[in-house]
Amino acid sequence: MICLLPILYAYAMWLLFLAVMALNWRWRALPKVVKAIALPAVLVSVALDVLFNLTLGTLLFLELPREWTFSQRVGSYKRRIDWRAPLAQWICANLLDPFEVEGHCKG
């Protein structure tokens, strides 16, 4: 059961990412009440992203982060010349970039 927790955390983070990207895409057009309701969820998502980057991101890449968020981390790893680059490129291409018009992983 404990082995499933990191997988569930990663999946929950991805779902939160999708929700935040949907909000981000329409943010300017959203009514103020929707923004007010969404803002706490966005702030919690950012905090969980930082925690994810410090924990599972560190285990995944076997290195402490230099960036705050996991997206920033994989964006910077895409340019590296080591074993982390292909993994970061795969994460960006398959899990993050398809959900933002010009791609999410800018590095």
C-alpha positions as CSV (number, residue, x, y, z in Angstrom):
1,M,0.0,0.0,0.0
2,I,2.8,2.4,0.8
3,C,4.3,1.8,-2.6
4,L,1.1,3.2,-4.1
5,L,1.2,6.5,-2.3
6,P,3.9,8.1,-4.5
7,I,2.0,7.0,-7.6
8,L,-1.3,8.4,-6.2
9,Y,0.5,11.6,-5.3
10,A,2.0,12.0,-8.8
11,Y,-1.4,11.3,-10.3
12,A,-3.1,13.8,-8.0
13,M,-0.5,16.4,-8.9
14,W,-1.1,15.8,-12.6
15,L,-4.8,16.2,-12.2
16,L,-4.2,19.5,-10.2
17,F,-1.9,20.6,-13.0
18,L,-4.7,20.0,-15.6
19,A,-7.2,22.0,-13.4
20,V,-4.8,24.9,-12.9
21,M,-3.9,25.0,-16.7
22,A,-7.6,25.2,-17.5
23,L,-8.0,28.1,-15.1
24,N,-4.9,29.8,-16.4
25,W,-6.1,29.5,-20.0
26,R,-9.3,31.4,-19.3
27,W,-8.2,33.5,-16.3
28,R,-8.8,36.9,-17.8
29,A,-12.3,36.0,-18.9
30,L,-13.3,34.4,-15.6
31,P,-15.8,36.3,-13.4
32,K,-14.3,37.6,-10.1
33,V,-16.3,35.1,-8.0
34,V,-14.8,32.2,-9.9
35,K,-11.3,33.7,-9.5
36,A,-12.0,34.1,-5.7
37,I,-13.1,30.5,-5.5
38,A,-10.2,29.2,-7.6
39,L,-7.4,31.1,-6.0
40,P,-7.1,29.0,-2.8
41,A,-7.0,25.8,-5.0
42,V,-4.2,27.4,-7.2
43,L,-2.2,28.4,-4.1
44,V,-2.5,24.9,-2.6
45,S,-1.5,23.4,-6.0
46,V,1.6,25.5,-6.1
47,A,2.5,24.5,-2.5
48,L,2.0,20.8,-3.3
49,D,4.1,21.2,-6.5
50,V,7.0,22.6,-4.4
51,L,6.6,19.6,-2.0
52,F,6.4,17.2,-4.9
53,N,9.6,18.7,-6.4
54,L,11.4,18.3,-3.1
55,T,10.3,14.7,-2.5
56,L,9.3,12.7,-5.5
57,G,11.2,14.9,-7.9
58,T,14.4,14.4,-5.9
59,L,13.8,10.6,-5.9
60,L,13.0,10.6,-9.7
61,F,16.1,12.6,-10.7
62,L,18.4,11.6,-7.8
63,E,19.3,15.2,-7.2
64,L,18.1,18.0,-5.0
65,P,16.2,20.7,-7.0
66,R,17.6,24.0,-7.9
67,E,14.2,25.2,-9.0
68,W,11.0,25.7,-6.9
69,T,8.5,23.8,-9.0
70,F,8.7,20.5,-10.8
71,S,7.8,22.2,-14.1
72,Q,10.7,24.5,-13.8
73,R,12.9,21.6,-12.9
74,V,12.0,19.4,-16.0
75,G,12.2,22.5,-18.2
76,S,15.8,23.1,-17.1
77,Y,16.7,19.4,-17.3
78,K,15.6,19.2,-20.9
79,R,18.8,21.1,-21.9
80,R,21.2,19.0,-19.9
81,I,23.6,16.5,-21.3
82,D,23.1,13.5,-18.9
83,W,20.6,10.8,-18.2
84,R,18.1,13.2,-16.8
85,A,17.5,15.0,-20.1
86,P,15.6,12.2,-21.9
87,L,13.4,11.6,-18.9
88,A,12.6,15.3,-18.5
89,Q,11.9,15.6,-22.2
90,W,9.5,12.7,-22.0
91,I,7.7,14.1,-19.0
92,C,7.3,17.5,-20.8
93,A,6.3,16.1,-24.2
94,N,3.7,13.6,-22.8
95,L,2.4,15.0,-19.6
96,L,2.8,18.8,-19.5
97,D,3.3,20.4,-22.9
98,P,0.1,19.1,-24.5
99,F,-2.0,21.1,-22.0
100,E,-0.6,24.6,-22.8
101,V,-0.8,26.3,-26.2
102,E,2.9,27.0,-26.6
103,G,4.0,24.1,-24.3
104,H,4.5,24.2,-20.6
105,C,8.1,23.3,-20.1
106,K,10.1,26.4,-20.9
107,G,13.6,26.1,-19.8
